């Protein structure tokens, strides 16, 4: 399965934030969109970083509540793992595991076109396993085998 297949099922909406926005605004947007990370985009709409709930928690522990008025650029990760719609879910799963990351922006020609979370990867695995189970059950019972839809 390719990343394009995941995006086709989940959509390509990506919640973003500016590096100049405050950590307080970041928290509001995380809650508003019910997500665990936001892609940080600069004035020219290019990916400048990514910032997650984990980043906030760790920096709050280090710096205290004064961090809330700081810009997102102070806490964001600037070396961002990305993928393309042509990459396989298996490739992305390996990167996420090796780098211990949960969110990967999807780029097309260098432009943000989606985001994939570890939850999306797990859901695709579960769907594949269920489809394989149905095919095996159909094979064992002698019924027709239906190809995966989607």
Rosetta blueprint (number, residue, H / E / L):
1 X L
2 X E
3 X H
4 X H
5 X H
6 X H
7 X H
8 X H
9 X H
10 X H
11 X L
12 X L
13 X L
14 X L
15 X L
16 X E
17 X E
18 X L
19 X L
20 X L
21 X L
22 X E
23 X H
24 X H
25 X H
26 X H
27 X H
28 X H
29 X H
30 X H
31 X H
32 X H
33 X H
34 X L
35 X L
36 X L
37 X E
38 X E
39 X E
40 X E
41 X E
42 X L
43 X L
44 X L
45 X L
46 X L
47 X E
48 X E
49 X E
50 X E
51 X E
52 X E
53 X H
54 X H
55 X H
56 X H
57 X H
58 X H
59 X H
60 X H
61 X H
62 X H
63 X H
64 X L
65 X H
66 X H
67 X H
68 X H
69 X H
70 X L
71 X E
72 X H
73 X H
74 X H
75 X L
76 X L
77 X E
78 X L
79 X L
80 X L
81 X L
82 X E
83 X E
84 X L
85 X L
86 X L
87 X L
88 X E
89 X H
90 X H
91 X H
92 X H
93 X H
94 X H
95 X H
96 X H
97 X H
98 X H
99 X H
100 X L
101 X L
102 X L
103 X E
104 X E
105 X E
106 X E
107 X E
108 X E
109 X L
110 X L
111 X E
112 X E
113 X E
114 X E
115 X E
116 X E
117 X E
118 X H
119 X H
120 X H
121 X H
122 X H
123 X H
124 X H
125 X H
126 X H
127 X H
128 X H
129 X H
130 X H
131 X H
132 X H
133 X H
134 X H
135 X H
136 X H
137 X H
138 X H
139 X H
140 X H
141 X H
142 X L
143 X L
144 X L
145 X L
146 X L
147 X L
148 X L
149 X L
150 X L
